[in-house]
Amino acid sequence: MGLGLLFPAALAALAALIVPLVIHIARRSEQQPTDFAALRWLRQRPRPRSRLRFDEWPLLLVRLALLTLFALFLARPVLWGAADDSPYVAVIPGAGIDPTAYPEARLHWLAPGFPKIDTEKPRGPISVASLIRELDADLPQGAALTIVTPQIISGADADRIKLSRTATWRIQPGAMPSSPPAKPPATSLAIRHDRAHQDGARYLRAVAKAWQTEKEAASDSGDLTAPLPDRRRALAWLGAGAVPKSVEDWTSQGGTLLLPHDARLPENVRFVSVWRDELGLPLGEAARLGQGFVLRLTRPLRADAMPLLLDADFPVQLRDALYPASSPPDRVAARDYAPLPVARAYDLPPQPLTPWLALLIALLFGVERWLATRRSRNPSP
C-alpha cells in the first residue's frame, strides 16, 4: 500500500501559501500609533528594533492548512494497493451454498453487478466466462477466490477460462437453466416515427416492404401516438429522447425494438456493439430488456451518415442484427471447465482520496470562518 499523485504538477499551487502570510503581516499596519505629550521628552535615539511578528496564530495555521489541502486536492492523491484482499466466494446460480461454511469470506452471486448472497437469486441467462474474468481482474492478487458451481454450466465459452490466479473450483449438485431458444425472425416491421425522423422512416418502410411476404398484412406505419403492434412484429420506434414506459414494457414482455441513435433507455440497460460496417465502425448496439431485445443504431438514418441504407442487402443485414443467429450449445460439465491459472495479473486501479480531502477542506473552511468571525467581533488592542 502506498500513496501517489495523479497530477503532481498541481502542487505548484502551494505557492499560494504566501497569501495568508502577507495578509497577517499587513494586518499589523492597522494598529495606528497615538501621540501624547510626554513623548516630546523622549530622545529620538535609540529607536527600538522592530521584528516580524504574526498575530492570530490559530487562524493563520488553519488558512495555511486549507491552501495545502486544496493543492493536494488538485494533485489527485490516490492510495495504491488498498483493495480488500479478504477471501471471495462467487456462487454460480443453480449451485447449493451454505453461507456458514465460509465465515470470513465475502459471498456474492456470479451475476452482473455481483450482488451479495443474501439478495434475491439472479434469474435469466448469464455469461459465466465473462463474469469470472471480470471478477479476476477486479480482485487484488492477494485475495483467495473460490467459485461454487453447479454440475452443469450454461453460458460457457468454447475454451477453458484463463485466470491470473489459482481459483478453488468447488462443484455442488445442480444445474444452471438452459438458455432460451432463439426467437424466430419476424417477417414484418411496424414503424412509429415523429416529424424529425420522417426521412429515416422512409428507408425503414422500404425494409418492411422487402421483409413482407404474400401472407403478411400491409405495412404498419404511423406517428408516435399510433397503437403498438403485435409482438410478432418488430417495432421501429423513431423518436428522440427517453423511450416511453409503454414501449419499454412492450419490449420487456418479448418484443423486438429498433431505436434511432438519439433515443434513450434507462442507464442500467447496457449496450454492446453487434453490427459494424466494412471498415469495422459500429452501426448498431444491442441490449436485453426483460424478455425482449433492443437494437439501437449508432448513426442517423440518413444516406450521408449511413451509406449502407442505399445497399440492396440493407434489409438482410438489419434482420440479421435484430435476430442474430442462434449460438452453438453452451452447456458443459463443470468438472471439464475449471479455470486455468495461466493469464497475466491485472493492475488494479488506485483508490482515490479526493472525497476525503474534500470533506476535510469543508470542515477546515468552517473552522476558518468561525475564527475569522470571532476575530472581527473581538479585535486585538
N, C-alpha and C positions, 0 to 999 in steps of 0.2 A: 504494500500500500504506500502510495506517495502522492505528493502534491505537484501540480503542474499548472501552467498558464497557457491558454489557447491563443491569446493576443498579448504577449509580453510588452510589445511596443506601447501599449496603453499606459504603462507605468510612468510614461513621461508626464502624465497628469499630476504626478507628485510634486512637480514644480509649483503647483498652486498652493503648496503649504506655506509659501512666503506671505500669502494674502492675510491670513489671520494674525500672523506676527506683525505685519505692518500696521494692521488695524489697531492692535493692542498697544503698539508703541505710539501711534498717532493720538491715541486717546489721552495720553498724558498731557498733551497741549491744551486739553480742556480745562486744566487747573490753572487759573489766572492768578498771578501774584498780586497781593494787596499792599500798597504802601501805607506806612503810618509814620508819625512824626519822629519817633526815636531812631528811625533808620538813618537820619542825617548825621548822627553822632558815630555811626559805624564807618570804619575805613573801607574804602573800595577794595583794598587788597588785604590779605589774600582772599581770592574768590574760592568758594568751595567747589570741589570737583564733582561734576555730575556723572552718574553712572547709569548704564542701561538697566532698566527695571520693568518687569511685566506685572500688570495688575490682573486681578480676576483669573488666577491660575486654573481653577476648575473649568471655566468657560473656554479658556484658550485650549486646554488639553482636549476637551470634547470636540471643538471645531477642527483641531488637527487630526483627531481620530476619524471624524466624518470625512474629511478630504482623502485621507489614506484609504479608508474603506471604499470610497467612490472610485478611486483609481484602481483598486483591486477588482471592483465590480466590472469596470471596463475591460480589464485584462482577462476576464472569464476564467477564474480559477476552477480547477477540476481535481477530483480525487481518483487516482488510478488504483485499480485492484480492490475496490470497496464492495464488490458484488457479494451477495450472500453465497457462501460455499457449503452450506449445510446440505445433507443428503436430499435428493429429489427423487420422488416416485411418480411416474406418469402411468396412468391406468387407461388402457385402450377400452372403449365402450364394448361391453359384451363379456369382459373378464370379471370374475368374482374377486372381491378385495375385502380384507379385514383390516380396517384402519389401526386397530390396536397392535397389529404386528409391526408397525413402523412408528414407534412412539416419538422419535426425534427427527423424523423426515417430513418434508413438505409433500403433501399428497395433492395431485391435480389430475384432472381428466386430460387425456391426449385428444384435444379438440381445439378449434380456433379460439384464441384468447387464453387457453389453458386455465379453465375455471377450476376452482377448488373442488375437492372431492365431496364436500358436504352440500354442494349445489345440485340442481337437478341434472340427471344423467343426460348427456348430449344425445340428440337424435339426428338422423339424416346421415348421408354418406360423408366420409372424411378421407383425406389423403394421408394415410398413415406415414408413408415415407417422408413426405414433405414436412409434416409436423415434427417428426423425430429429428430431422436435420435442423429445423428451426430451433428446437429445444437444445440441441447440442451446441449450436452457435451462440445461444443466449446464456448458457451456464458457464461459470468460470471453470477452469481446468481442475481446480481442487474439489469440485463438487461431485460426489458419487451419484451416478444416475442408475436408477432401476426402472425398467419398463415391464409392467404387468400386462400380459397379452392373453387373449383367448386362444384356443387351439386353432381356430380358423380365422384368418385375417382377410378383410376386404379392403380394397383401395391400395393394393400393393403395386410396386413398380416391377418392371421386368427383371431388375437386377437387385442383388442384396444391397442393403443400406451401408454406407461407409461413414463412420463417425471418427471424431478426433480423440475419443476416449474408449475405454473398455466398459461397456454398459452391461449391467446384470439383466439378463433376459429371462423373466420368470413367466412360465406358461401355466395358465389356470384353465379349468374346464369352461367351455362356452364357445360361441362363435359370433362374429360380427354379422349384422344383417346384410344381405346381398344388395348390391346396387340396383336401383330400379331399371327395368329395360328401357332402352332408348325410345323416345317418343317418335312415332311415325311423322314424317314431314307433312305439313299442310299443303293443300293444293289451291288455297285461295288466300288472299291478303285483304284485310279491311284497313281503310285509311281514314284517319281523323287528323285534320290539319287546321291551323289558324291562317290568317291572311299573310303573315310573314313567310310561311312555308308553302305557298301555293305552287311555286316553281318546282320545289322538291317533290310535292305530291304528284306532279305531272309525270315525273320519272317512275315513281312507285306505281302509278296506275298502269304504266306500260309493263312493269314487273307482274302486277296482278293479272293482266291480260295474258302474259306469257305462261303463268302458272295455271291458268284456268283450263279445266277440261270440259268436255261437252256435257258432262253430267252436273257440273257446278253451276250454281246460280250466277246471275250477273254480278259484276264487281260492286263492292260496298265502299263508297267514298262519301265523306261529308265533313262538316266542321266539328269542332271540339264538343259541341252540345249534342251531337247525334248519339243515340244509344250505342253501348258497347256491343260488339258482335259475339257470336257463339265462340267458345274457346277452341273449337276445332279449326278456326281460322287464326292466322297470325294477325296481330294488330300493330299497325304503324301509327304511333301517337306523335304527330309532328307539332309539338307545342314547346315553346321556350319556357324556362323556369322549372319550378317544382312540379313533379308529376302528381296529379290529383290522387287522393286516397282511394277513390273508387277504381282507378286504373291499377294502383298497387295491389288492391285486393283481387281484382280480376286476374292479375298475373300470378299472385301467390297461390291461387286455387288451381293452377295448372296451365295458365295461358302463356303464350309466346309473344313477347313485346319487342318492337323495334322502336328505338328512340333516336332523335337527332342529336347533334353534338352539343346543343345548348340546353338540353333537358337535364334536370337534376333529380336524383333519388336520395334518400337519407344517407348520411355519412357512413353508417355501418354496413352499407352494401358495397362490397369490394369487387372491383372490376379487374379483369386480366385481359391482355391483348390476345385476340384469337383470329384476327383477319388482317392480312398485310398485302400490300401491292407487290409488284415485281421487284421494286427496289428495297423491299423489306420494311417499308414505312407503314405504320399502323393505319388501318381503315376502320376497324371496329373492335370494341372491347365488350366482354360478356360477363355476366354475373348470375348467380342463382338468387331467386326471390321466392322464398317458400318452396312450393312445388313447381314453380314456373321458371322461365328462362328469359333473360333480358339481353338484348344486343343493342349497344349504343354506338352510333357512328362517331368517329373522331374528326370528321370533316363536314363542312356544309354540303348539302345535296345540290351542288352546282357543278357544271362540267369543268369550270376552270379550277375548282378545288379538288374534284374527284373525277378525273378523266375516265375512270372505269365506267361511269354512267353511260358513256357512249358506246361501250363494247357490247357486242352481241351476247356474250356469255355472262353479262352482269346479273341477270335473273338467276342463273345457275349458281354463281358464286355467293349471291345473297342467301339463297336457300341453304347452301352448304354451311354458311356461317350461322344461320338461325337454327339449323337442325344438323349439328355435327354428327358424323358417322359414329356408330356405336363403338366403344373402346373394346379391346380384347379382354378376355377373362382376367379379373384382378384378384381372385381368391387364391390363397396359398396357405399351406400348413405353417403354423408359427415355428415349428422346430426347424424348418428349412429357411427361415427368414431372419435369423438372428443377425444383428448388425456386426460389421467388421470394423475393428479399430485401426484403420489404415489412412484416414484422412488427416490433413494438417489441422493444427489447432487454430482457432479463430481469435482475433484480437477483440476483446470486449470493449465497448465504448466506456469512457470515463463517466463518473458521476458528477454532474455539475454542482457547484457550491454557490452559484449566484442567488438561488432563492433564500438561502440562509443569510447571505450578505445583505440582500435587500431588506430582510426583516431586521437585522442588526442596525442598518442605516436608518430605518424608520424609527427604531427605539432611540438611537442616539440623537436623531433630529428632535424628537420630543423633549429629551433632556436638555438639548441646547436651547430650545425655545423657552423652557422653564427657567433656566439660568439667566438668559437674556432678559426675560420679563422681571425676574427678581432684581437684577442689577438696575433696570430702569426705574423701579419703584424705590429702591434703596441705594441711591448714588453714593459713591465713596466721597468723603470730605476732601 
